């Protein structure tokens, strides 16, 4: 079992008998398997916008990789799984982008990495082989879980997915309101928040039977939790 350098803001739940830690870095740690899961990093999205003539700031990939490296370090994960949309678009593929990722990969050479292809990966193409990221089609079975990009129930296990970029809107006194990324768990599948900073949130209204955990700064907080322990 991996050692987790837990933060006060981490939140542990149990799904299908497995301990999962929801992390404020917008990631999930499967403790028994020493596996870190993230969804929708969308590397190269800002570059794709710039290629289309839209001036957006650079540096998003380096920032995301720094956050990811810190996350691998504090959790002690030995495997990293991307639940789809590693790359955003063909227009974002560049030598600069892959040099940044390759440099980060070289500093984590012992880390097993797997990409469960998402809809953007189908258009953008697989990452270069030099990055040593195994690419698989969804659904990919890793009992008791089914790894996917699109959230949908599956007969072979509990689905862990992304794609939706879920965000929940909170309302406070005086007209205050804030939209926060969130994790959503129901009886058959979970949706992780988007890991990428340049992805935005989708309007999302989960079923009333779902558990919702919001990422509020450096903490994950339970907004609605019935405690799925199936």
Beta strands, then each sheet from edge to edge (+ up, - down):
strand 1: 11-15
strand 2: 18-23
strand 3: 27-30
strand 4: 35-38
strand 5: 79-82
strand 6: 112-116
strand 7: 134-136
strand 8: 140-142
strand 9: 145-147
strand 10: 158-161
strand 11: 166-171
strand 12: 177-185
strand 13: 189-191
strand 14: 202-203
strand 15: 211-216
strand 16: 219-224
sheet 1: 1+ 2- 3+ 4- 5- 6- 7-
sheet 2: 8+ 9- 10- 13- 12+ 11- 14-
sheet 3: 8+ 9- 10- 13- 12+ 15- 16+
end
